[in-house]
Amino acid sequence: MRFPTIVRLLASFVLVLVTGCGGPSTANIELRKKNQDLSEQIGVLIRTHEADQATIKGLQDRNTISTLPPERLAKLFTVHGLELGRLTGGADLDRNNPGDEGLKIYATPTDDDGEAIKAAGSFMVEAFDLAGSKPEIGKWIFNADETRKAWLGQFMAHDFVLTCPWQTPPAHEELTIKVTFRDELTGREFHVQSVVKVKLPGSAGAVGAR
């Protein structure tokens, strides 16, 4: 028997009990107690049903990606790799001050043929000064909306350009960066790591200023 049918039957039973009440006799008092108990049971059933429906919806939303069969994914242009452009490195974000004020990451998701693909997803950029006392100097998160706005699709240039101002200025010119892309369609993550050169903040002649 379906849940709404059970609730309707219980509600009908409660109505019969209520309409059957007469004067304030012992039987009438007992019927009122039963009526209250049944009303509470109906309330519990309704709340339980609503919670179950919310749980089911949440699980369905969470598993939307995994329900797409592999054979259908294979027919789509999906991300199979991640590359960094040659311009990735230190960025002179303030022309009035010498040195680099951050990083610019030129990242390109690629399909199974190694071609650039404008895929929906999110990025995480991590920077490390491995020669320093505290190697990790920054972590930048770009959600799907921010990533979409960062796409550069011009002649001979097809990259997501991610600007990362220093969180902790580096003490050395050689940094290691790790870039992670999470594909919105498949949920898969792709990583690429590289060593880049930067010009230390406050020093003249910034390397790779962009």
Secondary structure as GFF3:
##gff-version 3
##sequence-region A 1 210
A	DSSP	alpha_helix	3	19	.	.	.	ID=ss1
A	DSSP	alpha_helix	26	62	.	.	.	ID=ss2
A	DSSP	three_ten_helix	65	67	.	.	.	ID=ss3
A	DSSP	alpha_helix	70	73	.	.	.	ID=ss4
A	DSSP	beta_strand	81	84	.	.	.	ID=ss5
A	DSSP	beta_strand	89	91	.	.	.	ID=ss6
A	DSSP	beta_strand	102	110	.	.	.	ID=ss7
A	DSSP	beta_strand	121	128	.	.	.	ID=ss8
A	DSSP	beta_strand	136	142	.	.	.	ID=ss9
A	DSSP	alpha_helix	144	149	.	.	.	ID=ss10
A	DSSP	beta_strand	151	154	.	.	.	ID=ss11
A	DSSP	beta_strand	157	165	.	.	.	ID=ss12
A	DSSP	beta_strand	174	183	.	.	.	ID=ss13
A	DSSP	beta_strand	189	197	.	.	.	ID=ss14
###
